[in-house]
Amino acid sequence: MKKVVLVTGASSGFGKGTALELLKKGYVVYGAARRVKKMEDIKRAGGHVLHMDVTDEKSVNDGVSKIINEEGKIDIVYANAGYGISGTVFDTEVDMVKAMYDVNVHGTHRTINAVIPHMIKQNSGRIIITESIVSNVAGGYMGWYASTKHALKAMSNALTAELKDLNIDVVSIRPGAVKTEFDDVALADKNLPNPTAEIANDQKGFILYMKDSYKTCPDATSTVKCMVKAAEAKKPKRIYNTTKDAKMLPALQSMIGEKALGKMMAGACQSRYRKYVKTGK
């Protein structure tokens, strides 16, 4: 019998890529997102498309119920919906933070809550959570986004212990910088808080540094490959670090410490701002 998969955040990035790859491999895939029109390619490939808003408990529950009614089970869920914001901890408005938490953390929580009772009943299942390199490493100007991924890391660790005797696997996916739509939102000028004057140049340097990074970072291929592997493996890894930076930075932090790594990153951002002042680029 074919395995049934739910992928949240399937309208772009890792979610879309994973849904399309799993369809090629013969899985029954339900792609879920608010932007239904962005999932026409999933439908054309033979997948099912759900309008699902992970900030709305009823929307999530209705989507999961639809899958259970049509397929009788959910074997794998990718809790993948999420986005990022940038800016200092002290300049970012509380409402911006609440909105991001409602998607990244509470949205994952709602998805898991809706699916787990069915997995317990069928005595099998796999929960695959998209975390990030910043689950382990948190530099300046992305502290609130990193905090959501730290929360998912804690949630994943707890779930692993809680579900260990129920035949339900928990897997964490931790990419670094990857070409998706992430930077279009997280680094967009319109989404940045107005910085305190004393750190305005540092924030500008960070944004320039990150935009440079996203110009040369890898595409989603390696991360999607790991996400598919997490579904196919008989005994999946607990954690998949999917890009070079996701493997290197936590190791570097463990060697030199959080403070030293923070200084290193701050120096790189300041250097980028000085270049901008000189060249205008």
Phi, psi and omega per residue, in radians:
M1 nan 2.382 -3.118
K2 -1.185 2.527 3.105
K3 -1.390 2.493 -3.107
V4 -1.816 2.265 -3.023
V5 -2.210 2.387 2.975
L6 -1.945 2.246 3.115
V7 -2.124 1.979 3.039
T8 -1.506 2.753 -3.086
G9 1.138 0.655 -3.019
A10 -1.552 0.096 -3.102
S11 -1.444 -0.154 -3.133
S12 -2.860 3.034 2.953
G13 0.973 -2.406 -3.066
F14 -1.080 -0.685 -3.101
G15 -1.103 -0.837 3.125
K16 -1.097 -0.828 -3.120
G17 -1.045 -0.743 -3.139
T18 -1.171 -0.763 3.121
A19 -1.015 -0.789 -3.111
L20 -1.170 -0.688 3.127
E21 -1.184 -0.695 3.126
L22 -1.167 -0.600 3.071
L23 -1.100 -0.691 3.094
K24 -1.060 -0.518 -3.078
K25 -1.606 0.070 3.028
G26 1.634 0.149 3.087
Y27 -1.299 2.705 2.965
V28 -1.555 1.988 -2.979
V29 -2.052 2.276 2.988
Y30 -1.938 1.951 3.063
G31 -1.570 2.276 -3.063
A32 -2.197 2.372 3.097
A33 -3.013 2.969 3.049
R34 -1.350 -0.596 -3.068
R35 -1.559 1.403 -3.048
V36 -1.074 -0.671 -3.100
K37 -1.098 -0.412 3.128
K38 -1.353 -0.070 -3.100
M39 -1.944 0.317 3.130
E40 -1.049 -0.598 3.133
D41 -1.168 -0.558 3.063
I42 -1.161 -0.742 3.112
K43 -1.106 -0.765 3.136
R44 -1.098 -0.529 -3.134
A45 -1.416 0.005 3.096
G46 1.808 0.094 3.141
G47 -1.523 2.982 3.069
H48 -1.810 2.541 -3.091
V49 -2.072 2.255 3.128
L50 -2.080 2.351 2.916
H51 -1.408 1.996 -3.118
M52 -2.439 2.230 3.062
D53 -1.897 1.913 -3.047
V54 -1.226 -0.143 3.056
T55 -1.524 -0.025 -3.101
D56 -2.087 1.924 -3.071
E57 -1.023 -0.707 3.135
K58 -1.119 -0.716 3.120
S59 -1.056 -0.752 3.126
V60 -1.161 -0.838 -3.120
N61 -1.092 -0.702 3.119
D62 -1.120 -0.702 3.124
G63 -1.119 -0.780 3.126
V64 -1.143 -0.722 3.117
S65 -1.080 -0.668 3.114
K66 -1.071 -0.758 3.133
I67 -1.126 -0.787 -3.141
I68 -1.083 -0.717 3.134
N69 -1.148 -0.625 -3.085
E70 -1.510 -0.599 -3.028
E71 -1.993 -0.355 -3.141
G72 1.458 -0.043 -3.098
K73 -2.935 2.883 2.903
I74 -2.337 2.020 -3.105
D75 -1.485 -0.662 -3.045
I76 -2.421 2.362 3.000
V77 -2.158 2.295 2.989
Y78 -1.754 1.895 3.043
A79 -1.505 1.569 -2.899
N80 -2.063 -0.278 -3.070
A81 -1.101 2.363 3.111
G82 3.060 2.891 3.065
Y83 -2.718 3.019 -3.107
G84 -2.225 2.738 2.962
I85 -2.249 2.723 3.125
S86 -2.055 2.929 3.140
G87 2.183 2.839 -3.119
T88 -1.188 2.757 3.085
V89 -1.028 -0.697 -3.001
F90 -1.538 -0.236 3.098
D91 -1.683 -0.309 -3.061
T92 -1.345 2.284 -3.113
E93 -1.191 2.510 -3.107
V94 -1.020 -0.696 -3.117
D95 -1.114 -0.591 3.080
M96 -1.133 -0.707 3.132
V97 -1.180 -0.768 3.130
K98 -1.040 -0.731 -3.120
A99 -1.106 -0.722 3.136
M100 -1.191 -0.723 3.093
Y101 -1.080 -0.611 -3.104
D102 -1.137 -0.549 3.078
V103 -1.487 -1.008 -2.958
N104 -1.193 -0.779 -3.047
V105 -1.733 -1.029 -3.099
H106 -1.187 -0.540 3.070
G107 -1.120 -0.726 3.056
T108 -1.117 -0.740 3.123
H109 -1.043 -0.807 3.135
R110 -1.073 -0.738 -3.128
T111 -1.103 -0.810 3.138
I112 -1.109 -0.782 3.141
N113 -1.029 -0.631 -3.115
A114 -1.278 -0.554 -3.006
V115 -1.600 -0.667 -2.984
I116 -1.006 -0.730 3.130
P117 -0.994 -0.618 3.116
H118 -1.256 -0.662 3.109
M119 -1.180 -0.667 3.091
I120 -1.111 -0.751 -3.127
K121 -1.101 -0.686 -3.122
Q122 -1.524 -0.058 3.105
N123 1.039 0.653 3.078
S124 -2.950 2.742 3.073
G125 2.797 2.911 3.118
R126 -2.533 2.221 3.117
I127 -1.932 2.099 -3.088
I128 -2.051 2.017 -3.007
I129 -1.908 2.221 3.088
T130 -1.431 1.898 3.084
E131 -1.753 -2.243 -3.079
S132 -3.102 2.874 2.967
I133 -0.974 -0.568 -3.102
V134 -1.387 0.091 2.913
S135 -1.122 -0.438 -3.123
N136 -1.985 -0.554 -3.009
V137 -2.127 2.144 -3.139
A138 -2.206 1.880 3.073
G139 -1.654 -3.131 3.121
G140 -1.146 2.690 3.007
Y141 1.290 0.002 2.984
M142 -2.368 0.517 -3.058
G143 -1.095 -0.708 -3.114
W144 -1.236 -0.698 3.068
Y145 -1.089 -0.805 3.123
A146 -1.038 -0.622 -3.136
S147 -1.118 -0.588 3.092
T148 -1.168 -0.640 -3.128
K149 -1.345 -0.549 2.979
H150 -1.079 -0.686 3.115
A151 -1.108 -0.720 3.112
L152 -1.147 -0.634 3.082
K153 -1.057 -0.818 3.116
A154 -1.093 -0.727 3.114
M155 -1.068 -0.777 -3.135
S156 -1.104 -0.757 3.133
N157 -1.084 -0.751 3.136
A158 -1.148 -0.765 3.127
L159 -1.052 -0.677 3.130
T160 -1.001 -0.751 3.125
A161 -1.237 -0.700 -3.046
E162 -1.268 -0.486 -3.060
L163 -1.832 0.105 -2.996
K164 -1.061 -0.488 -3.119
D165 -1.789 0.181 -3.070
L166 -1.974 0.200 3.088
N167 1.074 0.611 3.086
I168 -2.122 2.065 3.139
D169 -1.455 2.590 3.027
V170 -2.165 2.192 -3.078
V171 -2.206 2.391 3.065
S172 -1.897 2.305 3.072
I173 -1.860 2.145 -3.062
R174 -2.216 1.552 3.049
P175 -1.483 2.812 2.950
G176 -1.701 -2.507 3.115
A177 -1.212 2.201 -3.092
V178 -2.465 2.536 3.097
K179 -1.252 1.705 2.988
T180 -2.372 -2.758 3.061
E181 -1.547 0.056 -3.046
F182 -0.974 -0.872 -3.056
D183 -1.215 -0.434 3.106
D184 -1.086 -0.515 3.125
V185 -1.655 -0.909 -3.010
A186 -1.130 -0.516 -3.063
L187 -1.917 0.094 -3.124
A188 -1.207 2.337 -3.107
D189 -0.976 -0.672 -3.090
K190 -1.153 -0.372 -3.112
N191 -1.698 -0.033 -3.104
L192 -1.518 2.432 3.033
P193 -1.244 2.685 3.052
N194 -1.211 2.106 -3.037
P195 -1.362 2.598 2.959
T196 -0.977 2.397 -2.984
A197 -0.927 -0.686 -3.044
E198 -1.165 -0.346 -3.131
I199 -2.068 0.178 -3.073
A200 -1.027 -0.736 -3.139
N201 -1.173 -0.655 3.111
D202 -1.128 -0.723 3.110
Q203 -1.129 -0.721 3.089
K204 -1.039 -0.745 3.111
G205 -1.081 -0.705 3.105
F206 -1.071 -0.806 -3.116
I207 -1.099 -0.757 3.115
L208 -1.099 -0.754 3.129
Y209 -1.075 -0.777 -3.128
M210 -1.187 -0.688 3.111
K211 -1.109 -0.672 3.039
D212 -1.052 -0.765 -3.117
S213 -1.063 -0.708 -3.103
Y214 -1.298 -0.302 3.054
K215 -1.243 -0.499 -3.037
T216 -2.014 0.013 -3.083
C217 -1.319 2.842 -3.111
P218 -1.242 2.849 3.040
D219 -1.399 -2.999 -3.009
A220 -1.383 -0.005 -2.986
T221 -0.974 -0.888 -3.059
S222 -1.156 -0.622 3.138
T223 -1.241 -0.774 3.101
V224 -1.067 -0.699 3.113
K225 -1.026 -0.758 3.116
C226 -1.182 -0.651 3.131
M227 -1.149 -0.653 3.069
V228 -1.213 -0.721 3.108
K229 -1.049 -0.656 3.127
A230 -1.097 -0.499 3.096
A231 -1.403 -0.660 -2.999
E232 -1.472 -0.476 -3.050
A233 -1.119 2.381 3.081
K234 -1.114 -0.738 3.066
K235 -2.213 1.583 -3.071
P236 -1.206 2.744 3.009
K237 -1.141 2.691 3.041
R238 -1.197 -0.649 -3.095
I239 -2.371 2.363 3.002
Y240 -2.022 1.914 2.965
N241 -1.509 2.010 -2.808
T242 -1.742 -0.189 -3.133
T243 -2.289 2.880 -3.107
K244 -1.034 -0.789 -3.116
D245 -1.164 -0.553 3.116
A246 -1.179 -0.449 3.090
K247 -1.508 -0.625 -3.010
M248 -1.457 -0.776 -3.018
L249 -1.106 -0.786 3.088
P250 -1.061 -0.638 3.108
A251 -1.154 -0.728 3.107
L252 -1.118 -0.736 3.123
Q253 -1.069 -0.685 3.136
S254 -1.163 -0.483 -3.141
M255 -1.423 -0.773 -3.016
I256 -1.853 -0.210 3.111
G257 1.639 2.759 -3.090
E258 -1.120 -0.707 -3.084
K259 -1.118 -0.801 -3.124
A260 -1.145 -0.706 3.117
L261 -1.129 -0.693 3.105
G262 -1.069 -0.743 3.100
K263 -1.116 -0.692 3.135
M264 -1.086 -0.806 -3.138
M265 -1.167 -0.692 3.115
A266 -1.095 -0.699 3.110
G267 -1.096 -0.686 3.126
A268 -1.142 -0.684 3.133
C269 -1.187 -0.730 3.119
Q270 -1.121 -0.679 3.102
S271 -1.096 -0.707 3.132
R272 -1.145 -0.628 3.125
Y273 -1.201 -0.696 3.114
R274 -1.064 -0.673 3.088
K275 -1.116 -0.709 3.129
Y276 -1.086 -0.742 -3.139
V277 -1.082 -0.682 -3.106
K278 -1.309 -0.686 -2.989
T279 -1.905 -0.336 -3.059
G280 1.331 0.189 -3.127
K281 -2.179 nan nan
